[in-house]
Amino acid sequence: MGQSMAARQINAFYSRTQILHDVSLAMNANAVTAIIGPTGCGKSTFLRCLNRMHETVAGARMTGRVVLGSTDLYAMDAVEVRRTVGMVFDRPNPFPTLSIFDNVAAGLRLNGIRQKDLLIERVQAVLSMTALWDEVKDRLEKPAIHLQSGQQQRLCLARALALEPAVVLLDEPASTLDPSSTLQLEELIEQLKDRYTVVLVTHNLQQAARVADTTAFFLDGHLIETGRTIDIFTNPSDTRTEDYITGRRS
């Protein structure tokens, strides 16, 4: 099951440039939290701070805390954090030389799972969870790179879910998908929150309104406001949020 996550006074930097300023945000367990805001406002940087991807960039650093349940993620081993907090990026990135099956099984093998029956069981479970099993079950040994874009993105999601994370981070996961694939992905996101805590970065306001329980608005590296999605979209408390929602600010 998912766990609650909280960012506390996050400041993020690339070299001397500060990207995030004292961002504190609670993300509820087994719910979808959407992060919206204009390009360059720090949304993706914030997401990468949640699973310590930010620190993999040369010259990047962060201050503050990220807590999962009662555990400080910055006191854990970084690799373990990324097992616990999975991530799917804006563009599908299947391992191009691996088969569909091996794309999903790769992380399991790295974590010491070698039994063939257990690998097959887990791969089938997450491919079914992401609505891919019926589409690929007869070609699991084919290269994953041959899948359509929407299928590749669902495969990347299955790869993240295979390690049974508590939290799933989605960074613009539908940005390269057609409307049909986007709708399918949104339906999956809605189902995922039954088992996981989901944090979604999106430029698509309609998408946030459709799938998120809570929405946070970022502007110029600051968290302007957060609340129930219906309240953010119908009765925001800050005029800057209203300007963005209504299109007066891009």
C-alpha positions as CSV (number, residue, x, y, z in Angstrom):
1,M,0.0,0.0,0.0
2,G,1.0,3.6,-0.5
3,Q,2.4,5.7,2.2
4,S,2.1,9.4,2.9
5,M,5.0,11.6,1.8
6,A,6.0,15.1,2.9
7,A,8.5,17.6,1.5
8,R,9.7,20.0,4.1
9,Q,11.4,23.3,3.3
10,I,13.0,22.1,0.1
11,N,15.5,24.4,-1.6
12,A,17.1,23.1,-4.8
13,F,20.0,24.5,-6.7
14,Y,21.8,23.9,-10.0
15,S,25.2,25.3,-9.3
16,R,24.6,28.8,-8.0
17,T,21.0,29.1,-9.4
18,Q,18.2,28.4,-7.0
19,I,15.3,26.6,-8.5
20,L,13.1,25.8,-5.5
21,H,12.5,28.1,-2.5
22,D,11.3,26.6,0.8
23,V,8.8,24.2,-0.7
24,S,6.8,22.2,1.8
25,L,4.1,19.9,0.5
26,A,2.2,17.0,2.0
27,M,1.2,14.2,-0.4
28,N,-1.6,11.9,0.9
29,A,-1.3,8.1,0.9
30,N,-3.3,6.3,-1.8
31,A,-4.2,9.5,-3.6
32,V,-3.1,11.4,-6.7
33,T,-1.3,14.7,-6.1
34,A,-0.9,16.8,-9.2
35,I,1.7,19.5,-9.6
36,I,0.9,22.2,-12.1
37,G,2.5,25.5,-13.2
38,P,4.2,27.1,-16.1
39,T,7.3,25.8,-17.8
40,G,10.4,26.4,-15.8
41,C,8.6,26.8,-12.4
42,G,10.5,23.9,-10.8
43,K,7.9,21.1,-11.0
44,S,10.2,18.5,-12.4
45,T,13.0,19.5,-10.2
46,F,10.7,19.1,-7.2
47,L,9.7,15.6,-8.4
48,R,13.3,14.6,-8.7
49,C,14.1,15.8,-5.2
50,L,11.4,13.3,-3.9
51,N,13.4,10.2,-5.0
52,R,16.9,11.8,-4.9
53,M,17.4,11.9,-8.7
54,H,18.2,15.6,-8.3
55,E,21.5,14.8,-6.7
56,T,22.6,12.7,-9.7
57,V,23.0,15.9,-11.8
58,A,26.5,17.5,-11.7
59,G,26.5,20.7,-9.6
60,A,23.0,20.1,-8.2
61,R,22.2,20.1,-4.5
62,M,19.3,20.3,-2.2
63,T,18.5,21.3,1.4
64,G,15.4,20.3,3.4
65,R,13.8,16.9,4.1
66,V,11.6,14.4,2.3
67,V,9.8,12.0,4.6
68,L,8.0,8.9,3.6
69,G,5.7,7.8,6.5
70,S,8.1,8.5,9.3
71,T,11.3,7.7,7.4
72,D,13.7,10.5,6.2
73,L,14.6,9.5,2.7
74,Y,17.8,11.5,2.8
75,A,19.0,9.4,5.6
76,M,18.6,6.2,3.5
77,D,20.8,4.7,0.8
78,A,19.9,6.5,-2.5
79,V,19.4,3.3,-4.5
80,E,17.0,2.0,-1.9
81,V,15.1,5.3,-2.1
82,R,14.6,4.8,-5.8
83,R,13.3,1.3,-5.2
84,T,10.7,2.7,-2.8
85,V,9.9,5.8,-4.8
86,G,9.5,4.8,-8.5
87,M,9.6,7.2,-11.4
88,V,8.3,7.4,-14.9
89,F,9.6,10.1,-17.2
90,D,8.0,12.3,-19.8
91,R,9.3,10.3,-22.7
92,P,9.1,6.5,-22.8
93,N,12.6,5.1,-22.2
94,P,12.5,1.3,-22.5
95,F,15.9,-0.4,-22.5
96,P,16.3,-0.6,-26.3
97,T,18.3,-3.8,-26.5
98,L,16.1,-5.8,-24.1
99,S,12.9,-7.7,-24.8
100,I,9.5,-6.7,-23.3
101,F,9.9,-9.3,-20.6
102,D,13.4,-8.4,-19.7
103,N,12.6,-4.7,-19.5
104,V,10.2,-5.5,-16.7
105,A,12.3,-8.2,-15.1
106,A,15.6,-6.2,-15.1
107,G,15.0,-4.4,-11.8
108,L,13.8,-7.6,-10.2
109,R,17.0,-9.4,-11.2
110,L,19.1,-6.5,-10.0
111,N,17.4,-7.0,-6.6
112,G,18.3,-10.6,-6.4
113,I,15.2,-12.3,-7.8
114,R,16.4,-15.2,-10.1
115,Q,13.7,-17.8,-9.8
116,K,12.1,-18.1,-13.2
117,D,8.6,-18.8,-11.9
118,L,8.7,-15.8,-9.6
119,L,9.9,-13.5,-12.4
120,I,7.2,-14.7,-14.7
121,E,4.5,-14.2,-12.0
122,R,5.7,-10.7,-11.2
123,V,6.1,-9.6,-14.8
124,Q,2.6,-10.9,-15.7
125,A,1.1,-9.2,-12.7
126,V,2.5,-5.7,-13.5
127,L,1.8,-6.0,-17.2
128,S,-1.8,-6.9,-16.4
129,M,-1.9,-4.0,-13.9
130,T,-0.9,-1.6,-16.7
131,A,-3.3,-3.1,-19.2
132,L,-0.5,-4.5,-21.4
133,W,-0.6,-8.2,-20.8
134,D,-3.3,-9.0,-23.4
135,E,-1.5,-6.9,-25.9
136,V,2.0,-8.3,-25.5
137,K,1.7,-11.8,-24.0
138,D,2.4,-13.5,-27.3
139,R,5.6,-11.5,-28.0
140,L,7.3,-11.1,-24.7
141,E,10.7,-11.9,-26.2
142,K,10.3,-9.2,-28.9
143,P,12.3,-6.0,-28.5
144,A,10.5,-3.4,-26.4
145,I,11.5,-0.7,-28.7
146,H,9.1,-2.0,-31.3
147,L,6.1,-1.2,-29.2
148,Q,4.0,1.8,-29.9
149,S,4.7,5.0,-27.9
150,G,1.7,4.5,-25.6
151,Q,2.6,0.9,-25.0
152,Q,6.2,1.8,-24.3
153,Q,5.1,4.3,-21.6
154,R,2.9,1.7,-20.0
155,L,5.8,-0.7,-20.1
156,C,8.0,1.9,-18.3
157,L,5.3,2.2,-15.7
158,A,5.2,-1.6,-15.3
159,R,8.9,-1.6,-14.9
160,A,8.6,0.9,-12.1
161,L,5.8,-1.1,-10.4
162,A,7.7,-4.4,-10.6
163,L,9.7,-3.4,-7.5
164,E,6.5,-2.7,-5.6
165,P,7.3,0.9,-4.6
166,A,5.2,2.9,-2.1
167,V,5.1,6.0,-4.2
168,V,5.0,6.4,-8.0
169,L,6.3,9.7,-9.5
170,L,5.0,10.6,-13.0
171,D,6.7,13.4,-14.8
172,E,4.5,14.5,-17.7
173,P,3.9,10.9,-18.6
174,A,1.4,11.7,-21.4
175,S,3.4,14.5,-23.1
176,T,4.3,12.4,-26.2
177,L,1.1,10.3,-26.3
178,D,-1.9,10.6,-28.6
179,P,-5.4,11.3,-27.1
180,S,-6.4,7.6,-27.0
181,S,-3.2,6.6,-25.2
182,T,-3.5,9.5,-22.9
183,L,-7.0,8.5,-21.8
184,Q,-5.8,5.0,-21.2
185,L,-2.9,6.2,-19.1
186,E,-5.3,8.4,-17.1
187,E,-7.5,5.4,-16.4
188,L,-4.5,3.6,-15.1
189,I,-3.5,6.4,-12.8
190,E,-6.9,6.4,-11.3
191,Q,-6.6,2.7,-10.6
192,L,-3.0,3.0,-9.2
193,K,-4.0,5.0,-6.2
194,D,-5.7,2.0,-4.7
195,R,-2.2,0.5,-4.2
196,Y,0.2,3.4,-4.4
197,T,0.7,7.1,-3.6
198,V,0.9,8.9,-6.9
199,V,2.5,12.3,-7.6
200,L,1.9,13.7,-11.1
201,V,3.6,16.6,-12.8
202,T,1.5,17.8,-15.8
203,H,1.1,20.9,-18.0
204,N,-2.4,19.6,-18.9
205,L,-4.8,21.3,-16.6
206,Q,-7.7,19.2,-17.8
207,Q,-5.7,16.1,-16.9
208,A,-5.0,17.3,-13.4
209,A,-8.7,18.1,-13.0
210,R,-9.7,14.6,-14.2
211,V,-7.3,12.5,-12.1
212,A,-6.0,14.4,-9.1
213,D,-7.4,14.4,-5.6
214,T,-5.1,17.3,-4.6
215,T,-3.4,19.9,-6.8
216,A,-0.4,22.1,-6.0
217,F,0.4,25.2,-8.1
218,F,4.1,26.2,-8.5
219,L,5.3,29.5,-9.8
220,D,8.9,30.7,-10.1
221,G,10.2,28.0,-7.8
222,H,7.6,28.7,-5.1
223,L,4.6,26.6,-4.0
224,I,1.8,29.2,-4.3
225,E,-1.0,27.1,-3.0
226,T,-2.3,23.6,-2.6
227,G,-5.7,22.1,-1.9
228,R,-8.4,19.8,-3.1
229,T,-8.4,19.8,-6.9
230,I,-12.0,20.9,-7.2
231,D,-11.2,23.9,-4.9
232,I,-8.0,24.8,-6.8
233,F,-9.9,24.8,-10.1
234,T,-13.1,26.5,-9.0
235,N,-12.2,28.7,-6.1
236,P,-8.4,29.3,-5.8
237,S,-7.3,31.4,-2.9
238,D,-4.5,33.1,-4.7
239,T,-5.0,35.4,-7.7
240,R,-1.8,34.0,-9.3
241,T,-3.4,30.6,-9.3
242,E,-6.6,31.9,-10.7
243,D,-4.7,33.8,-13.5
244,Y,-2.9,30.5,-14.4
245,I,-6.0,28.4,-14.3
246,T,-8.0,30.8,-16.5
247,G,-5.2,31.3,-19.0
248,R,-4.4,34.9,-18.0
249,R,-0.9,33.7,-17.0
250,S,1.0,31.2,-19.2
